[in-house]
């Protein structure tokens, strides 16, 4: 994914939709920004089946808006800390 797209939550959202991405690995900070972009563009829908978080601590309470908007939410997997111990 080109760097300018990665740095733009709106462009990344559009790419994920157009490519039908089903598995996404992101830092929580990047996902929070993507979550905001998704809230602004509820259609078309993402095809995500799993989101893997790593690289920094996840704040689960910040996912509440995502979970409310996506009752059929993909699996959310927190991988942070597994290799840090």
VEXDREN-2710 file (C-alpha; in Angstrom, 1 decimal):
% VEXDREN-2710
k/r/px/py/pz
1/UNK/0.0/0.0/0.0
2/UNK/1.5/3.4/-1.0
3/UNK/2.6/5.5/2.0
4/UNK/0.3/8.4/1.2
5/UNK/-2.7/6.0/1.3
6/UNK/-1.6/4.5/4.6
7/UNK/-1.3/8.0/6.1
8/UNK/-4.8/9.0/4.9
9/UNK/-7.6/7.2/6.8
10/UNK/-10.1/8.1/4.2
11/UNK/-8.0/6.9/1.3
12/UNK/-7.1/3.7/3.2
13/UNK/-10.8/3.1/3.9
14/UNK/-11.6/3.5/0.2
15/UNK/-8.8/1.1/-0.7
16/UNK/-9.9/-1.5/1.8
17/UNK/-13.5/-1.3/0.3
18/UNK/-12.4/-1.4/-3.3
19/UNK/-10.0/-4.4/-2.8
20/UNK/-12.4/-6.3/-0.5
21/UNK/-9.8/-6.7/2.1
22/UNK/-10.8/-9.3/4.7
23/UNK/-7.8/-9.3/7.2
24/UNK/-6.2/-6.1/8.4
25/UNK/-3.2/-5.7/10.7
26/UNK/-2.8/-2.2/12.2
27/UNK/-1.7/-0.3/15.2
28/UNK/-4.6/0.8/17.4
29/UNK/-3.8/4.4/16.7
30/UNK/-4.2/3.8/12.9
31/UNK/-7.4/1.9/13.5
32/UNK/-8.9/4.6/15.6
33/UNK/-8.4/7.0/12.7
34/UNK/-9.8/4.4/10.2
35/UNK/-12.8/4.0/12.5
36/UNK/-13.5/7.7/12.3
37/UNK/-13.2/7.6/8.5
38/UNK/-15.6/4.7/8.4
39/UNK/-18.1/6.6/10.5
40/UNK/-18.1/9.4/7.9
41/UNK/-18.6/7.0/5.0
42/UNK/-20.9/4.2/6.2
43/UNK/-21.5/3.1/2.6
44/UNK/-19.9/1.3/1.0
45/UNK/-19.2/-1.3/3.7
46/UNK/-15.9/-2.8/4.6
47/UNK/-15.4/-6.6/4.1
48/UNK/-13.2/-7.1/7.1
49/UNK/-13.4/-10.5/8.8
50/UNK/-10.5/-10.0/11.2
51/UNK/-8.5/-7.0/12.5
52/UNK/-5.2/-7.8/14.2
53/UNK/-3.8/-5.1/16.5
54/UNK/-0.2/-4.8/17.5
55/UNK/2.7/-2.3/18.0
56/UNK/1.1/-0.4/20.9
57/UNK/-1.4/-0.9/23.7
58/UNK/-5.0/-1.3/22.6
59/UNK/-7.7/0.8/24.5
60/UNK/-10.7/-1.5/24.1
61/UNK/-13.2/1.2/25.2
62/UNK/-12.3/3.2/22.1
63/UNK/-13.7/0.5/19.9
64/UNK/-17.2/1.0/21.3
65/UNK/-18.3/3.2/18.4
66/UNK/-17.0/0.7/15.9
67/UNK/-18.8/-2.2/17.6
68/UNK/-22.0/-0.2/17.8
69/UNK/-21.9/0.6/14.1
70/UNK/-20.8/-2.9/13.1
71/UNK/-23.0/-5.5/15.0
72/UNK/-21.7/-8.1/12.7
73/UNK/-18.2/-7.0/13.5
74/UNK/-15.1/-8.8/12.4
75/UNK/-13.0/-10.7/14.9
76/UNK/-10.7/-8.2/16.8
77/UNK/-7.4/-9.7/17.9
78/UNK/-5.0/-8.0/20.2
79/UNK/-1.5/-9.2/19.6
80/UNK/0.3/-6.5/21.6
81/UNK/2.5/-7.7/24.4
82/UNK/2.9/-11.3/23.2
83/UNK/6.6/-10.8/22.3
84/UNK/7.3/-8.1/24.8
85/UNK/7.4/-10.3/27.9
END
